[in-house]
Amino acid sequence: MTAKRIDGKAAAQEIRSAVARLVPAFETKAGRAPGLATVLVGEDPASAVYVRSKNRATAETGMISFAHNLPDTTSEDELLQLVVDLNTDERVDGILVQLPLPPQIDAARVIATIEPAKDVDGFHAMNAGRLATGLDSLVPCTPLGCLFLLTQQLGDLTGLEAVIVGRSNIVGKPVAQLLLAKNATVTIAHSRTRDLPSVVRRADIVIAAVGRAEMIKGNWIKPGATVIDVGINRVATEDGKGRLVGDVAFQEVSEVADAITPVPGGVGPMTIAMLMRNTLVAAHRRAGLPDPEGL
Ligand SMILES: NC(=O)c1ccc[n+]([C@@H]2O[C@H](COP(=O)([O-])OP(=O)(O)OC[C@H]3O[C@@H](n4cnc5c(N)ncnc54)[C@H](OP(=O)(O)O)[C@@H]3O)[C@@H](O)[C@H]2O)c1
């Protein structure tokens, strides 16, 4: 058996097109386009690529992008002041501060300063708490992307056993909350989990968010499971260029699973698509409009 490859690129394009179709209606009602402010501190090449892609995607969907590029010598107070200014800027519906931040800046303080209604990354404790208690919230983008791919593949998740490997605030915990809300039976595994292969073998749904190249092996997977690989790991190659792999040993797991996301081209593209979705949703809520249909 060879597993179906879940096409995250196509799903992401679908969401971005849906956002682009919905922007003009928002503009008509609100008298302005939705706006996303991105903040990049320093020159980390990977972060710069991510932020550029986010700004480009924002413009492509017809929303307004406000890009703030600050030097890596920026102090915490300077960054907090920018966040406070963006909180009160009426043109800005979403604020995204790209992580990681330089060592002189406490990321937790920055996240806590973002106005929760503009927290399109969904990292603020207010949004995390609202998600955990079943209230409307802005949900982190990568977990939303995982849920979208899972429901597209499986439909109703009720009663399915889901094992999430990884318990970060960015991926593991919010994805667990989303699956719980969809009536899956959820286990969160982590570095202290005993006999991880046996735990993973129970799962109808495996979500790998670990950051360890190809850690999850074929013989850990229950036949017919659906596997969502969030990991992005660069491994060395003979030509010196390196290549990206996930947390799942793709070839061997493909022999056992029913469906699997590739890396790249699986969860990765969903993150930016869901950022566009969250920006449009935040704009609607801030303008007192109902959430846009079909997202
Ligand atoms: N596709 C995307 O857009 C996207 C977005 C975000 C992240 N990612 C990728 O997803 C991966 C995870 O990201 P993250 O931010 O969630 O990472 P993280 O904050 O480093 O968390 C990693 C989690 O994996 C657990 N872990 C580490 N080693 C383990 C082991 N040997 N066995 C079981 N669990 C283990 C850790 O357990 P402890 O808590 O016990 O330490 C932790 O909970 C990374 O590769 C990252 O690049 C991709």
The ligand as an SDF file (V2000), in Angstrom:
LIG
                    3D

 48 52  0  0  0  0  0  0  0  0999 V2000
    4.9470   23.9820    8.9670 N   0  0  0  0  0  0  0  0  0  0  0  0
    5.0580   25.0840    9.6670 C   0  0  0  0  0  0  0  0  0  0  0  0
    4.6650   26.1210    9.2200 O   0  0  0  0  0  0  0  0  0  0  0  0
    5.6470   25.0070   11.0320 C   0  0  0  0  0  0  0  0  0  0  0  0
    5.2360   25.8930   12.0370 C   0  0  0  0  0  0  0  0  0  0  0  0
    5.7590   25.7390   13.3210 C   0  0  0  0  0  0  0  0  0  0  0  0
    6.6930   24.7540   13.5710 C   0  0  0  0  0  0  0  0  0  0  0  0
    7.1110   23.9410   12.5570 N   0  0  0  0  0  0  0  0  0  0  0  0
    8.0790   22.8580   12.7770 C   0  0  0  0  0  0  0  0  0  0  0  0
    7.4740   21.9070   13.6340 O   0  0  0  0  0  0  0  0  0  0  0  0
    8.4620   21.3290   14.4960 C   0  0  0  0  0  0  0  0  0  0  0  0
    8.0230   21.5360   15.9310 C   0  0  0  0  0  0  0  0  0  0  0  0
    7.9500   22.9260   16.2040 O   0  0  0  0  0  0  0  0  0  0  0  0
    7.6290   23.4930   17.6560 P   0  0  0  0  0  0  0  0  0  0  0  0
    7.7620   24.9560   17.5970 O   0  0  0  0  0  0  0  0  0  0  0  0
    6.3610   22.8750   18.1360 O   0  0  0  0  0  0  0  0  0  0  0  0
    8.8970   22.8650   18.4490 O   0  0  0  0  0  0  0  0  0  0  0  0
    9.3430   22.9370   19.9830 P   0  0  0  0  0  0  0  0  0  0  0  0
    8.7730   24.1250   20.6490 O   0  0  0  0  0  0  0  0  0  0  0  0
   10.8140   22.7170   19.9560 O   0  0  0  0  0  0  0  0  0  0  0  0
    8.6430   21.6490   20.6170 O   0  0  0  0  0  0  0  0  0  0  0  0
    9.0590   20.3610   20.2770 C   0  0  0  0  0  0  0  0  0  0  0  0
    8.2610   19.3500   21.0610 C   0  0  0  0  0  0  0  0  0  0  0  0
    8.7410   18.0610   20.7020 O   0  0  0  0  0  0  0  0  0  0  0  0
    8.9940   17.3130   21.8830 C   0  0  0  0  0  0  0  0  0  0  0  0
   10.1000   16.3910   21.6780 N   0  0  0  0  0  0  0  0  0  0  0  0
   11.3950   16.6960   21.4770 C   0  0  0  0  0  0  0  0  0  0  0  0
   12.1200   15.5660   21.3500 N   0  0  0  0  0  0  0  0  0  0  0  0
   11.2500   14.5440   21.4880 C   0  0  0  0  0  0  0  0  0  0  0  0
   11.3910   13.1390   21.4780 C   0  0  0  0  0  0  0  0  0  0  0  0
   12.5810   12.5570   21.2900 N   0  0  0  0  0  0  0  0  0  0  0  0
   10.3010   12.3790   21.6550 N   0  0  0  0  0  0  0  0  0  0  0  0
    9.0860   12.9570   21.8530 C   0  0  0  0  0  0  0  0  0  0  0  0
    8.8880   14.2870   21.8640 N   0  0  0  0  0  0  0  0  0  0  0  0
    9.9640   15.0660   21.6940 C   0  0  0  0  0  0  0  0  0  0  0  0
    9.3340   18.3410   22.9420 C   0  0  0  0  0  0  0  0  0  0  0  0
    9.0580   17.7610   24.1950 O   0  0  0  0  0  0  0  0  0  0  0  0
    9.2990   18.5250   25.6120 P   0  0  0  0  0  0  0  0  0  0  0  0
    8.1750   19.5190   25.7190 O   0  0  0  0  0  0  0  0  0  0  0  0
    9.2140   17.4360   26.6060 O   0  0  0  0  0  0  0  0  0  0  0  0
   10.6480   19.1680   25.4840 O   0  0  0  0  0  0  0  0  0  0  0  0
    8.4100   19.4910   22.5780 C   0  0  0  0  0  0  0  0  0  0  0  0
    7.1570   19.3710   23.2020 O   0  0  0  0  0  0  0  0  0  0  0  0
    9.7780   22.0110   14.1080 C   0  0  0  0  0  0  0  0  0  0  0  0
   10.4290   21.2020   13.1400 O   0  0  0  0  0  0  0  0  0  0  0  0
    9.3450   23.3040   13.4660 C   0  0  0  0  0  0  0  0  0  0  0  0
   10.2770   23.7790   12.5230 O   0  0  0  0  0  0  0  0  0  0  0  0
    6.5920   24.0440   11.3040 C   0  0  0  0  0  0  0  0  0  0  0  0
  1  2  1  0
  2  3  2  0
  2  4  1  0
  4  5  1  0
  4 48  2  0
  5  6  2  0
  6  7  1  0
  7  8  2  0
  8  9  1  0
  8 48  1  0
  9 10  1  0
  9 46  1  0
 10 11  1  0
 11 12  1  0
 11 44  1  0
 12 13  1  0
 13 14  1  0
 14 15  2  0
 14 16  1  0
 14 17  1  0
 17 18  1  0
 18 19  2  0
 18 20  1  0
 18 21  1  0
 21 22  1  0
 22 23  1  0
 23 24  1  0
 23 42  1  0
 24 25  1  0
 25 26  1  0
 25 36  1  0
 26 27  1  0
 26 35  1  0
 27 28  2  0
 28 29  1  0
 29 30  1  0
 29 35  2  0
 30 31  1  0
 30 32  2  0
 32 33  1  0
 33 34  2  0
 34 35  1  0
 36 37  1  0
 36 42  1  0
 37 38  1  0
 38 39  2  0
 38 40  1  0
 38 41  1  0
 42 43  1  0
 44 45  1  0
 44 46  1  0
 46 47  1  0
M  CHG  2   8   1  16  -1
M  END
$$$$
